[in-house]
Amino acid sequence: MYKKILPALCAAFVLSACANSPASAPFAGKSYVLMGEVHDNALGHQARFQALEKAVKAGWRPAIAMEQFDVERQADLEQARLEQPNNPDYLIQKIGGKRWDWPLYRPVIELAMRYDLPIVAANLSRQDASKVVKSGLAALVNAEELGFTQPLPAGLLAAQREEVRVGHCNKLPENLLDGMALAQIARDAVMAKVMKPYQARGVVLLAGNGHVRRDMGVPVWLPNTLSMGFVEGSKQGAFDQEQLIAVAKRSDPCAGL
């Protein structure tokens, strides 16, 4: 699938030339690189993969932290790699679940296996996210470790609240907004936490664009990051580097809410 869309990739970018895009900018050797995505945009996935593969082929050996795996599945992930170390399909089948479009992530998993790179489960589980929605950040057993015993950075909750509102087409009940915003904040803090042990070798986080925003995402909890947004339509100004990609064809996401 990716080979078929590759010739059209540069033409699809809204930017004037692919050579000027973040995908060709150097980032190898950075401690923390955050690479965003629009989850269902295959062109964005391809552009991100090309950039990562280029850096790895040039000698960089980062860990790959992925939003697509919950932190509780780390042991299962490693066991699947031990059982079939060169089979990305086996790993996806064993622990991938149904939440993600796995053909879009398979090339990254295959790259990690080819170069023996650590794959790090980076996401807060739905179960723990639900606890936060219902009872706040204190509901997490590691709330203190994540820094949630201190007041949140000024404006963070309000910003996340608005993102949740807009992201759900202004159709969520008001009494759910704060809880869901806190769950997003918890996800960002968890992603930051799992990346820290890999600072020396370098680590790349693959996550939705919202999680890699400088103003409200993982960078709030992790200093010295390089954030790269792969953004549809027009620039958002929320990332260190920003690459525009063509808008994916999809049905109206608000229609079913």
Buried (B, 14 or more C-beta within 10 A) or exposed (E): EBEEEEEEBEEBBBBEEBEEBBBBEEBBEBBBBBBBBBBBBBBBBBBBBBBBBBBBEEEBEBBBBBBBBBBEBBEBBBEBBEEBEEBBEBBBEBBBEEEBEBEBBBBBBBBBBEBEBBBBBBBBBEEBBEBBBEEBBEBBEEBEEBBBEEEBBEEBBEBBBEBBBEEBEEEBEEEEBBBBBBBBBBBBBBBBBBBEEBEEEBBBBBBBBBBBBBBBBBBBBBEEBBBBBBBBEEEBEBBBBBBBBBEEEEEEEEEEE
